[in-house]
C-alpha cells in the first residue's frame, strides 16, 4: 500500500509528533485532524480509497430485500449492478453470470459520466452510460460506443471499465478503490486484516442473519466515533446500563498484526449478554467465549462487536469533517425471532455515545482546545491515533 503523505502544512508538525510518542507520553491528534477540509480530503483518497474499505454485506448489496444471510435469501430478481462511493471514488459493483462480485470504476471511458448514481442499483445484462449510451459487459468490457464503429484506430478493447480489487470476507464486501486490480499498490487483504481474522472466525458472521439495522447521522468526525468506541473510561458517566452488565475496567486490549485495533470486556457473572437485564433472548453462538465481548475495529470504517449470541457492526461513512453516517447492524442465529433485547440496549448506548461525540466535536472546534493526554486505560485509543497519525506521514496502517 503506497500512501502519499499528508501535506505537512495541513497539521501542526509538533502536535503530530507528540501524538506519535509512546503511550504515557503521547497526546491526542491536533484539532485540525478532525476539522480541516484538507485533512478530510486526504483521508478520503488515501485511507478510504487507498486501503480496504467495507461497503456493506454482499447479499444485501445485491438484494436489498435480503435478510443478509447468503444465497438462500437472494431473490431471482437480485441486482446485477450497484453503485457505491469509497472515499472520493465512485465504484460500480457487478455480479456477472451470478458469480462473485466485481468492482469497477463507476466512470464511463468516454467522458467520465457515472454509470449509476451513488446507491442506485440495476438489474440489467449490460452496463449502460446514461450520457452517450456507451455500454459495457458486466465484466467491464466495452460492447458498444455509438458513432465510433468507423472511426479509424478506435479499439473497443482499449476502452473497458477499469477493474478494481474487491474481496468478500465473512459476508462483507471490501473494496480497494484507489488502485487498479493486481496493482502492487493494493495491500494484500490477509496482511491488512492480520490477526483480526483469528478473533472473528469462531463467530462465522457470514452464517448469521440480519435481525435489525439502524442508521444515524452523527455531527462528529469519523475518528471521534472510532476513538469513543475504543475506550470505556467514559462508561461510568454516560453508560449506566452498560456498566450494570459489563465492568468498565474489565478485559484487555490487543497489540497484534493488521490494520485494526481492539480488545475485550467481560460480562458480569449474572449476565449472559449485553442487554438491559443482562439476559439473552437469543441463541448462543457455538464455539465462542460466552463470558466475553470483543470490540474490534478494522481501519478505516468497520467496527465489529462480537457477543456470545450476536454480532453487531457499525459501518462508518464520513460525510464531512464534522459529520459521519453510521450504519448499525445486528446479526443473529437464524432461529432468533425477536432481536429487540439487543437492539434496545445498543440503540440507547449508541445515542449516548453520539451525544458525547458531538460534544467532543464542538470542543475540537474551539480556539481553546489543545490535545490532551491519554488515560492509563486508553491504550487502544492511542493505537488508533498512532495508526492514523503514522498514515499522515505515509506509513501504511498495518506496518
PyMOL commands that set and color helices and strands:
alter all, ss='L'
color gray80, all
select helices_A, chain A and resi 8-10+13-19+32-35+37-48+58-62+71-73+96-98+156-159+189-193+196-201+205-207+222-229+235-238+240-245+340-364+379-392
alter helices_A, ss='H'
color red, helices_A
select strands_A, chain A and resi 53-57+81-86+89-94+102-105+121-122+127-128+135-136+142-144+163-169+172-180+209-218+253-254+260-266+292-298+302-306+311-320+323-332
alter strands_A, ss='S'
color yellow, strands_A
deselect
rebuild
show_as cartoon
